[in-house]
Amino acid sequence: MNDWNRKIIEEFRANEGRVGGPFEGAPMILVHHIGAKSGTERVTPLVYFPQPDDQIVIIASKAGAPTNPDWYHNLKANPKITVEVGTETFAVEAAEVEGAERDTIWDAAVAANPGFGEYQTKTSRLIPVLRLTRI
């Protein structure tokens, strides 16, 4: 884990899920996932978008890089994961959202956080949208 993520995770846990800096005011989640190749457990802090029916959406933007983030590949390989939201920890199953439903969720996410729209302009890949559902 890099120092940037480590500091965000420490701040998240010390402040009941809230962090400052560039993420101040943004809903944050800690995603516990298993490496697709390594089998190593990892924790990644991400901005999330609450959905109806207690679901959560996360976006695999990697700040507009040409490739998807490693955590995306890990969730595709091992979709049953654990997340921390605020002070609560619970199990979820990740599934990629596609087609018109993806586009609707994407548009709402960009309206809430325009930075994601900027990321899409930086890359030729379609940035994946994933839904996390409690299990």
MODELLER restraints for C-alpha pairs under 7 A, 6 or more apart:
rsr = mdl.restraints
at = mdl.atoms
rsr.add(forms.Gaussian(group=physical.xy_distance, feature=features.Distance(at['CA:5:A'], at['CA:44:A']), mean=6.92, stdev=0.5))
rsr.add(forms.Gaussian(group=physical.xy_distance, feature=features.Distance(at['CA:5:A'], at['CA:45:A']), mean=6.64, stdev=0.5))
rsr.add(forms.Gaussian(group=physical.xy_distance, feature=features.Distance(at['CA:8:A'], at['CA:19:A']), mean=6.79, stdev=0.5))
rsr.add(forms.Gaussian(group=physical.xy_distance, feature=features.Distance(at['CA:9:A'], at['CA:45:A']), mean=6.49, stdev=0.5))
rsr.add(forms.Gaussian(group=physical.xy_distance, feature=features.Distance(at['CA:11:A'], at['CA:19:A']), mean=5.80, stdev=0.5))
rsr.add(forms.Gaussian(group=physical.xy_distance, feature=features.Distance(at['CA:12:A'], at['CA:18:A']), mean=5.21, stdev=0.5))
rsr.add(forms.Gaussian(group=physical.xy_distance, feature=features.Distance(at['CA:12:A'], at['CA:19:A']), mean=5.46, stdev=0.5))
rsr.add(forms.Gaussian(group=physical.xy_distance, feature=features.Distance(at['CA:16:A'], at['CA:86:A']), mean=4.92, stdev=0.5))
rsr.add(forms.Gaussian(group=physical.xy_distance, feature=features.Distance(at['CA:16:A'], at['CA:87:A']), mean=5.26, stdev=0.5))
rsr.add(forms.Gaussian(group=physical.xy_distance, feature=features.Distance(at['CA:17:A'], at['CA:28:A']), mean=6.56, stdev=0.5))
rsr.add(forms.Gaussian(group=physical.xy_distance, feature=features.Distance(at['CA:17:A'], at['CA:85:A']), mean=6.26, stdev=0.5))
rsr.add(forms.Gaussian(group=physical.xy_distance, feature=features.Distance(at['CA:17:A'], at['CA:86:A']), mean=3.90, stdev=0.5))
rsr.add(forms.Gaussian(group=physical.xy_distance, feature=features.Distance(at['CA:17:A'], at['CA:87:A']), mean=6.39, stdev=0.5))
rsr.add(forms.Gaussian(group=physical.xy_distance, feature=features.Distance(at['CA:18:A'], at['CA:28:A']), mean=6.98, stdev=0.5))
rsr.add(forms.Gaussian(group=physical.xy_distance, feature=features.Distance(at['CA:26:A'], at['CA:47:A']), mean=6.50, stdev=0.5))
rsr.add(forms.Gaussian(group=physical.xy_distance, feature=features.Distance(at['CA:27:A'], at['CA:47:A']), mean=5.66, stdev=0.5))
rsr.add(forms.Gaussian(group=physical.xy_distance, feature=features.Distance(at['CA:27:A'], at['CA:48:A']), mean=5.74, stdev=0.5))
rsr.add(forms.Gaussian(group=physical.xy_distance, feature=features.Distance(at['CA:28:A'], at['CA:45:A']), mean=6.77, stdev=0.5))
rsr.add(forms.Gaussian(group=physical.xy_distance, feature=features.Distance(at['CA:28:A'], at['CA:46:A']), mean=5.62, stdev=0.5))
rsr.add(forms.Gaussian(group=physical.xy_distance, feature=features.Distance(at['CA:28:A'], at['CA:47:A']), mean=4.56, stdev=0.5))
rsr.add(forms.Gaussian(group=physical.xy_distance, feature=features.Distance(at['CA:28:A'], at['CA:48:A']), mean=5.81, stdev=0.5))
rsr.add(forms.Gaussian(group=physical.xy_distance, feature=features.Distance(at['CA:29:A'], at['CA:45:A']), mean=5.69, stdev=0.5))
rsr.add(forms.Gaussian(group=physical.xy_distance, feature=features.Distance(at['CA:29:A'], at['CA:46:A']), mean=5.37, stdev=0.5))
rsr.add(forms.Gaussian(group=physical.xy_distance, feature=features.Distance(at['CA:29:A'], at['CA:47:A']), mean=6.23, stdev=0.5))
rsr.add(forms.Gaussian(group=physical.xy_distance, feature=features.Distance(at['CA:29:A'], at['CA:48:A']), mean=6.32, stdev=0.5))
rsr.add(forms.Gaussian(group=physical.xy_distance, feature=features.Distance(at['CA:29:A'], at['CA:83:A']), mean=6.72, stdev=0.5))
rsr.add(forms.Gaussian(group=physical.xy_distance, feature=features.Distance(at['CA:29:A'], at['CA:84:A']), mean=5.71, stdev=0.5))
rsr.add(forms.Gaussian(group=physical.xy_distance, feature=features.Distance(at['CA:29:A'], at['CA:85:A']), mean=5.11, stdev=0.5))
rsr.add(forms.Gaussian(group=physical.xy_distance, feature=features.Distance(at['CA:30:A'], at['CA:43:A']), mean=6.29, stdev=0.5))
rsr.add(forms.Gaussian(group=physical.xy_distance, feature=features.Distance(at['CA:30:A'], at['CA:44:A']), mean=5.56, stdev=0.5))
rsr.add(forms.Gaussian(group=physical.xy_distance, feature=features.Distance(at['CA:30:A'], at['CA:45:A']), mean=4.47, stdev=0.5))
rsr.add(forms.Gaussian(group=physical.xy_distance, feature=features.Distance(at['CA:30:A'], at['CA:46:A']), mean=6.36, stdev=0.5))
rsr.add(forms.Gaussian(group=physical.xy_distance, feature=features.Distance(at['CA:30:A'], at['CA:83:A']), mean=5.47, stdev=0.5))
rsr.add(forms.Gaussian(group=physical.xy_distance, feature=features.Distance(at['CA:30:A'], at['CA:84:A']), mean=4.95, stdev=0.5))
rsr.add(forms.Gaussian(group=physical.xy_distance, feature=features.Distance(at['CA:30:A'], at['CA:85:A']), mean=6.79, stdev=0.5))
rsr.add(forms.Gaussian(group=physical.xy_distance, feature=features.Distance(at['CA:31:A'], at['CA:43:A']), mean=5.41, stdev=0.5))
rsr.add(forms.Gaussian(group=physical.xy_distance, feature=features.Distance(at['CA:31:A'], at['CA:44:A']), mean=5.14, stdev=0.5))
rsr.add(forms.Gaussian(group=physical.xy_distance, feature=features.Distance(at['CA:31:A'], at['CA:45:A']), mean=6.26, stdev=0.5))
rsr.add(forms.Gaussian(group=physical.xy_distance, feature=features.Distance(at['CA:31:A'], at['CA:82:A']), mean=6.35, stdev=0.5))
rsr.add(forms.Gaussian(group=physical.xy_distance, feature=features.Distance(at['CA:31:A'], at['CA:83:A']), mean=4.67, stdev=0.5))
rsr.add(forms.Gaussian(group=physical.xy_distance, feature=features.Distance(at['CA:31:A'], at['CA:84:A']), mean=6.70, stdev=0.5))
rsr.add(forms.Gaussian(group=physical.xy_distance, feature=features.Distance(at['CA:32:A'], at['CA:41:A']), mean=6.82, stdev=0.5))
rsr.add(forms.Gaussian(group=physical.xy_distance, feature=features.Distance(at['CA:32:A'], at['CA:42:A']), mean=5.62, stdev=0.5))
rsr.add(forms.Gaussian(group=physical.xy_distance, feature=features.Distance(at['CA:32:A'], at['CA:43:A']), mean=4.45, stdev=0.5))
rsr.add(forms.Gaussian(group=physical.xy_distance, feature=features.Distance(at['CA:32:A'], at['CA:44:A']), mean=6.62, stdev=0.5))
rsr.add(forms.Gaussian(group=physical.xy_distance, feature=features.Distance(at['CA:32:A'], at['CA:81:A']), mean=6.04, stdev=0.5))
rsr.add(forms.Gaussian(group=physical.xy_distance, feature=features.Distance(at['CA:32:A'], at['CA:82:A']), mean=5.21, stdev=0.5))
rsr.add(forms.Gaussian(group=physical.xy_distance, feature=features.Distance(at['CA:32:A'], at['CA:83:A']), mean=5.78, stdev=0.5))
rsr.add(forms.Gaussian(group=physical.xy_distance, feature=features.Distance(at['CA:33:A'], at['CA:41:A']), mean=5.64, stdev=0.5))
rsr.add(forms.Gaussian(group=physical.xy_distance, feature=features.Distance(at['CA:33:A'], at['CA:42:A']), mean=5.32, stdev=0.5))
rsr.add(forms.Gaussian(group=physical.xy_distance, feature=features.Distance(at['CA:33:A'], at['CA:43:A']), mean=6.33, stdev=0.5))
rsr.add(forms.Gaussian(group=physical.xy_distance, feature=features.Distance(at['CA:33:A'], at['CA:74:A']), mean=6.54, stdev=0.5))
rsr.add(forms.Gaussian(group=physical.xy_distance, feature=features.Distance(at['CA:33:A'], at['CA:75:A']), mean=6.67, stdev=0.5))
rsr.add(forms.Gaussian(group=physical.xy_distance, feature=features.Distance(at['CA:33:A'], at['CA:81:A']), mean=5.65, stdev=0.5))
rsr.add(forms.Gaussian(group=physical.xy_distance, feature=features.Distance(at['CA:34:A'], at['CA:40:A']), mean=5.44, stdev=0.5))
rsr.add(forms.Gaussian(group=physical.xy_distance, feature=features.Distance(at['CA:34:A'], at['CA:41:A']), mean=4.46, stdev=0.5))
rsr.add(forms.Gaussian(group=physical.xy_distance, feature=features.Distance(at['CA:34:A'], at['CA:42:A']), mean=6.07, stdev=0.5))
rsr.add(forms.Gaussian(group=physical.xy_distance, feature=features.Distance(at['CA:34:A'], at['CA:74:A']), mean=6.04, stdev=0.5))
rsr.add(forms.Gaussian(group=physical.xy_distance, feature=features.Distance(at['CA:34:A'], at['CA:78:A']), mean=6.59, stdev=0.5))
rsr.add(forms.Gaussian(group=physical.xy_distance, feature=features.Distance(at['CA:35:A'], at['CA:41:A']), mean=6.29, stdev=0.5))
rsr.add(forms.Gaussian(group=physical.xy_distance, feature=features.Distance(at['CA:35:A'], at['CA:74:A']), mean=5.22, stdev=0.5))
rsr.add(forms.Gaussian(group=physical.xy_distance, feature=features.Distance(at['CA:36:A'], at['CA:73:A']), mean=6.64, stdev=0.5))
rsr.add(forms.Gaussian(group=physical.xy_distance, feature=features.Distance(at['CA:36:A'], at['CA:74:A']), mean=4.69, stdev=0.5))
rsr.add(forms.Gaussian(group=physical.xy_distance, feature=features.Distance(at['CA:36:A'], at['CA:77:A']), mean=5.63, stdev=0.5))
rsr.add(forms.Gaussian(group=physical.xy_distance, feature=features.Distance(at['CA:36:A'], at['CA:78:A']), mean=6.96, stdev=0.5))
rsr.add(forms.Gaussian(group=physical.xy_distance, feature=features.Distance(at['CA:47:A'], at['CA:58:A']), mean=6.81, stdev=0.5))
rsr.add(forms.Gaussian(group=physical.xy_distance, feature=features.Distance(at['CA:48:A'], at['CA:56:A']), mean=6.57, stdev=0.5))
rsr.add(forms.Gaussian(group=physical.xy_distance, feature=features.Distance(at['CA:48:A'], at['CA:57:A']), mean=5.66, stdev=0.5))
rsr.add(forms.Gaussian(group=physical.xy_distance, feature=features.Distance(at['CA:48:A'], at['CA:58:A']), mean=4.94, stdev=0.5))
rsr.add(forms.Gaussian(group=physical.xy_distance, feature=features.Distance(at['CA:49:A'], at['CA:56:A']), mean=5.79, stdev=0.5))
rsr.add(forms.Gaussian(group=physical.xy_distance, feature=features.Distance(at['CA:49:A'], at['CA:57:A']), mean=5.00, stdev=0.5))
rsr.add(forms.Gaussian(group=physical.xy_distance, feature=features.Distance(at['CA:49:A'], at['CA:58:A']), mean=6.47, stdev=0.5))
rsr.add(forms.Gaussian(group=physical.xy_distance, feature=features.Distance(at['CA:49:A'], at['CA:109:A']), mean=6.88, stdev=0.5))
rsr.add(forms.Gaussian(group=physical.xy_distance, feature=features.Distance(at['CA:50:A'], at['CA:56:A']), mean=4.71, stdev=0.5))
rsr.add(forms.Gaussian(group=physical.xy_distance, feature=features.Distance(at['CA:50:A'], at['CA:57:A']), mean=6.32, stdev=0.5))
rsr.add(forms.Gaussian(group=physical.xy_distance, feature=features.Distance(at['CA:51:A'], at['CA:57:A']), mean=6.84, stdev=0.5))
rsr.add(forms.Gaussian(group=physical.xy_distance, feature=features.Distance(at['CA:55:A'], at['CA:131:A']), mean=6.80, stdev=0.5))
rsr.add(forms.Gaussian(group=physical.xy_distance, feature=features.Distance(at['CA:55:A'], at['CA:132:A']), mean=5.77, stdev=0.5))
rsr.add(forms.Gaussian(group=physical.xy_distance, feature=features.Distance(at['CA:55:A'], at['CA:133:A']), mean=5.07, stdev=0.5))
rsr.add(forms.Gaussian(group=physical.xy_distance, feature=features.Distance(at['CA:55:A'], at['CA:134:A']), mean=6.98, stdev=0.5))
rsr.add(forms.Gaussian(group=physical.xy_distance, feature=features.Distance(at['CA:56:A'], at['CA:131:A']), mean=5.70, stdev=0.5))
rsr.add(forms.Gaussian(group=physical.xy_distance, feature=features.Distance(at['CA:56:A'], at['CA:132:A']), mean=5.01, stdev=0.5))
rsr.add(forms.Gaussian(group=physical.xy_distance, feature=features.Distance(at['CA:56:A'], at['CA:133:A']), mean=6.75, stdev=0.5))
rsr.add(forms.Gaussian(group=physical.xy_distance, feature=features.Distance(at['CA:57:A'], at['CA:129:A']), mean=6.89, stdev=0.5))
rsr.add(forms.Gaussian(group=physical.xy_distance, feature=features.Distance(at['CA:57:A'], at['CA:130:A']), mean=5.58, stdev=0.5))
rsr.add(forms.Gaussian(group=physical.xy_distance, feature=features.Distance(at['CA:57:A'], at['CA:131:A']), mean=4.55, stdev=0.5))
rsr.add(forms.Gaussian(group=physical.xy_distance, feature=features.Distance(at['CA:57:A'], at['CA:132:A']), mean=6.10, stdev=0.5))
rsr.add(forms.Gaussian(group=physical.xy_distance, feature=features.Distance(at['CA:58:A'], at['CA:129:A']), mean=6.08, stdev=0.5))
rsr.add(forms.Gaussian(group=physical.xy_distance, feature=features.Distance(at['CA:58:A'], at['CA:130:A']), mean=5.36, stdev=0.5))
rsr.add(forms.Gaussian(group=physical.xy_distance, feature=features.Distance(at['CA:58:A'], at['CA:131:A']), mean=6.56, stdev=0.5))
rsr.add(forms.Gaussian(group=physical.xy_distance, feature=features.Distance(at['CA:59:A'], at['CA:128:A']), mean=5.99, stdev=0.5))
rsr.add(forms.Gaussian(group=physical.xy_distance, feature=features.Distance(at['CA:59:A'], at['CA:129:A']), mean=4.69, stdev=0.5))
rsr.add(forms.Gaussian(group=physical.xy_distance, feature=features.Distance(at['CA:59:A'], at['CA:130:A']), mean=6.20, stdev=0.5))
rsr.add(forms.Gaussian(group=physical.xy_distance, feature=features.Distance(at['CA:60:A'], at['CA:68:A']), mean=6.30, stdev=0.5))
rsr.add(forms.Gaussian(group=physical.xy_distance, feature=features.Distance(at['CA:60:A'], at['CA:69:A']), mean=6.24, stdev=0.5))
rsr.add(forms.Gaussian(group=physical.xy_distance, feature=features.Distance(at['CA:60:A'], at['CA:72:A']), mean=6.28, stdev=0.5))
rsr.add(forms.Gaussian(group=physical.xy_distance, feature=features.Distance(at['CA:60:A'], at['CA:127:A']), mean=6.00, stdev=0.5))
rsr.add(forms.Gaussian(group=physical.xy_distance, feature=features.Distance(at['CA:60:A'], at['CA:128:A']), mean=5.27, stdev=0.5))
rsr.add(forms.Gaussian(group=physical.xy_distance, feature=features.Distance(at['CA:60:A'], at['CA:129:A']), mean=6.36, stdev=0.5))
rsr.add(forms.Gaussian(group=physical.xy_distance, feature=features.Distance(at['CA:61:A'], at['CA:68:A']), mean=6.94, stdev=0.5))
rsr.add(forms.Gaussian(group=physical.xy_distance, feature=features.Distance(at['CA:61:A'], at['CA:119:A']), mean=6.56, stdev=0.5))
rsr.add(forms.Gaussian(group=physical.xy_distance, feature=features.Distance(at['CA:61:A'], at['CA:127:A']), mean=5.58, stdev=0.5))
rsr.add(forms.Gaussian(group=physical.xy_distance, feature=features.Distance(at['CA:62:A'], at['CA:68:A']), mean=6.37, stdev=0.5))
rsr.add(forms.Gaussian(group=physical.xy_distance, feature=features.Distance(at['CA:62:A'], at['CA:69:A']), mean=5.49, stdev=0.5))
rsr.add(forms.Gaussian(group=physical.xy_distance, feature=features.Distance(at['CA:63:A'], at['CA:119:A']), mean=5.29, stdev=0.5))
rsr.add(forms.Gaussian(group=physical.xy_distance, feature=features.Distance(at['CA:64:A'], at['CA:119:A']), mean=4.02, stdev=0.5))
rsr.add(forms.Gaussian(group=physical.xy_distance, feature=features.Distance(at['CA:64:A'], at['CA:120:A']), mean=5.74, stdev=0.5))
rsr.add(forms.Gaussian(group=physical.xy_distance, feature=features.Distance(at['CA:64:A'], at['CA:122:A']), mean=5.06, stdev=0.5))
rsr.add(forms.Gaussian(group=physical.xy_distance, feature=features.Distance(at['CA:64:A'], at['CA:123:A']), mean=5.30, stdev=0.5))
rsr.add(forms.Gaussian(group=physical.xy_distance, feature=features.Distance(at['CA:65:A'], at['CA:123:A']), mean=6.11, stdev=0.5))
rsr.add(forms.Gaussian(group=physical.xy_distance, feature=features.Distance(at['CA:66:A'], at['CA:123:A']), mean=5.41, stdev=0.5))
rsr.add(forms.Gaussian(group=physical.xy_distance, feature=features.Distance(at['CA:66:A'], at['CA:124:A']), mean=6.93, stdev=0.5))
rsr.add(forms.Gaussian(group=physical.xy_distance, feature=features.Distance(at['CA:66:A'], at['CA:125:A']), mean=6.67, stdev=0.5))
rsr.add(forms.Gaussian(group=physical.xy_distance, feature=features.Distance(at['CA:75:A'], at['CA:94:A']), mean=6.47, stdev=0.5))
rsr.add(forms.Gaussian(group=physical.xy_distance, feature=features.Distance(at['CA:79:A'], at['CA:93:A']), mean=5.31, stdev=0.5))
rsr.add(forms.Gaussian(group=physical.xy_distance, feature=features.Distance(at['CA:79:A'], at['CA:94:A']), mean=4.83, stdev=0.5))
rsr.add(forms.Gaussian(group=physical.xy_distance, feature=features.Distance(at['CA:80:A'], at['CA:92:A']), mean=5.89, stdev=0.5))
rsr.add(forms.Gaussian(group=physical.xy_distance, feature=features.Distance(at['CA:80:A'], at['CA:93:A']), mean=4.45, stdev=0.5))
rsr.add(forms.Gaussian(group=physical.xy_distance, feature=features.Distance(at['CA:80:A'], at['CA:94:A']), mean=6.47, stdev=0.5))
rsr.add(forms.Gaussian(group=physical.xy_distance, feature=features.Distance(at['CA:81:A'], at['CA:91:A']), mean=5.75, stdev=0.5))
rsr.add(forms.Gaussian(group=physical.xy_distance, feature=features.Distance(at['CA:81:A'], at['CA:92:A']), mean=5.52, stdev=0.5))
rsr.add(forms.Gaussian(group=physical.xy_distance, feature=features.Distance(at['CA:81:A'], at['CA:93:A']), mean=6.14, stdev=0.5))
rsr.add(forms.Gaussian(group=physical.xy_distance, feature=features.Distance(at['CA:82:A'], at['CA:89:A']), mean=6.90, stdev=0.5))
rsr.add(forms.Gaussian(group=physical.xy_distance, feature=features.Distance(at['CA:82:A'], at['CA:90:A']), mean=5.53, stdev=0.5))
rsr.add(forms.Gaussian(group=physical.xy_distance, feature=features.Distance(at['CA:82:A'], at['CA:91:A']), mean=4.34, stdev=0.5))
rsr.add(forms.Gaussian(group=physical.xy_distance, feature=features.Distance(at['CA:82:A'], at['CA:92:A']), mean=5.90, stdev=0.5))
rsr.add(forms.Gaussian(group=physical.xy_distance, feature=features.Distance(at['CA:83:A'], at['CA:89:A']), mean=5.62, stdev=0.5))
rsr.add(forms.Gaussian(group=physical.xy_distance, feature=features.Distance(at['CA:83:A'], at['CA:90:A']), mean=5.67, stdev=0.5))
rsr.add(forms.Gaussian(group=physical.xy_distance, feature=features.Distance(at['CA:83:A'], at['CA:91:A']), mean=6.38, stdev=0.5))
rsr.add(forms.Gaussian(group=physical.xy_distance, feature=features.Distance(at['CA:84:A'], at['CA:90:A']), mean=6.71, stdev=0.5))
rsr.add(forms.Gaussian(group=physical.xy_distance, feature=features.Distance(at['CA:91:A'], at['CA:134:A']), mean=5.85, stdev=0.5))
rsr.add(forms.Gaussian(group=physical.xy_distance, feature=features.Distance(at['CA:91:A'], at['CA:135:A']), mean=5.76, stdev=0.5))
rsr.add(forms.Gaussian(group=physical.xy_distance, feature=features.Distance(at['CA:92:A'], at['CA:132:A']), mean=5.66, stdev=0.5))
rsr.add(forms.Gaussian(group=physical.xy_distance, feature=features.Distance(at['CA:92:A'], at['CA:133:A']), mean=5.02, stdev=0.5))
rsr.add(forms.Gaussian(group=physical.xy_distance, feature=features.Distance(at['CA:92:A'], at['CA:134:A']), mean=4.18, stdev=0.5))
rsr.add(forms.Gaussian(group=physical.xy_distance, feature=features.Distance(at['CA:92:A'], at['CA:135:A']), mean=5.14, stdev=0.5))
rsr.add(forms.Gaussian(group=physical.xy_distance, feature=features.Distance(at['CA:93:A'], at['CA:132:A']), mean=5.44, stdev=0.5))
rsr.add(forms.Gaussian(group=physical.xy_distance, feature=features.Distance(at['CA:93:A'], at['CA:133:A']), mean=5.29, stdev=0.5))
rsr.add(forms.Gaussian(group=physical.xy_distance, feature=features.Distance(at['CA:93:A'], at['CA:134:A']), mean=6.45, stdev=0.5))
rsr.add(forms.Gaussian(group=physical.xy_distance, feature=features.Distance(at['CA:93:A'], at['CA:135:A']), mean=6.50, stdev=0.5))
rsr.add(forms.Gaussian(group=physical.xy_distance, feature=features.Distance(at['CA:94:A'], at['CA:130:A']), mean=6.34, stdev=0.5))
rsr.add(forms.Gaussian(group=physical.xy_distance, feature=features.Distance(at['CA:94:A'], at['CA:131:A']), mean=5.62, stdev=0.5))
rsr.add(forms.Gaussian(group=physical.xy_distance, feature=features.Distance(at['CA:94:A'], at['CA:132:A']), mean=4.56, stdev=0.5))
rsr.add(forms.Gaussian(group=physical.xy_distance, feature=features.Distance(at['CA:94:A'], at['CA:133:A']), mean=6.60, stdev=0.5))
rsr.add(forms.Gaussian(group=physical.xy_distance, feature=features.Distance(at['CA:95:A'], at['CA:130:A']), mean=5.48, stdev=0.5))
rsr.add(forms.Gaussian(group=physical.xy_distance, feature=features.Distance(at['CA:95:A'], at['CA:131:A']), mean=5.37, stdev=0.5))
rsr.add(forms.Gaussian(group=physical.xy_distance, feature=features.Distance(at['CA:95:A'], at['CA:132:A']), mean=6.63, stdev=0.5))
rsr.add(forms.Gaussian(group=physical.xy_distance, feature=features.Distance(at['CA:96:A'], at['CA:128:A']), mean=6.96, stdev=0.5))
rsr.add(forms.Gaussian(group=physical.xy_distance, feature=features.Distance(at['CA:96:A'], at['CA:129:A']), mean=5.88, stdev=0.5))
rsr.add(forms.Gaussian(group=physical.xy_distance, feature=features.Distance(at['CA:96:A'], at['CA:130:A']), mean=4.29, stdev=0.5))
rsr.add(forms.Gaussian(group=physical.xy_distance, feature=features.Distance(at['CA:96:A'], at['CA:131:A']), mean=6.21, stdev=0.5))
rsr.add(forms.Gaussian(group=physical.xy_distance, feature=features.Distance(at['CA:97:A'], at['CA:129:A']), mean=5.61, stdev=0.5))
rsr.add(forms.Gaussian(group=physical.xy_distance, feature=features.Distance(at['CA:97:A'], at['CA:130:A']), mean=5.54, stdev=0.5))
rsr.add(forms.Gaussian(group=physical.xy_distance, feature=features.Distance(at['CA:97:A'], at['CA:131:A']), mean=6.52, stdev=0.5))
rsr.add(forms.Gaussian(group=physical.xy_distance, feature=features.Distance(at['CA:102:A'], at['CA:129:A']), mean=6.45, stdev=0.5))
rsr.add(forms.Gaussian(group=physical.xy_distance, feature=features.Distance(at['CA:110:A'], at['CA:116:A']), mean=5.59, stdev=0.5))
rsr.add(forms.Gaussian(group=physical.xy_distance, feature=features.Distance(at['CA:110:A'], at['CA:117:A']), mean=5.48, stdev=0.5))
rsr.add(forms.Gaussian(group=physical.xy_distance, feature=features.Distance(at['CA:120:A'], at['CA:127:A']), mean=6.62, stdev=0.5))
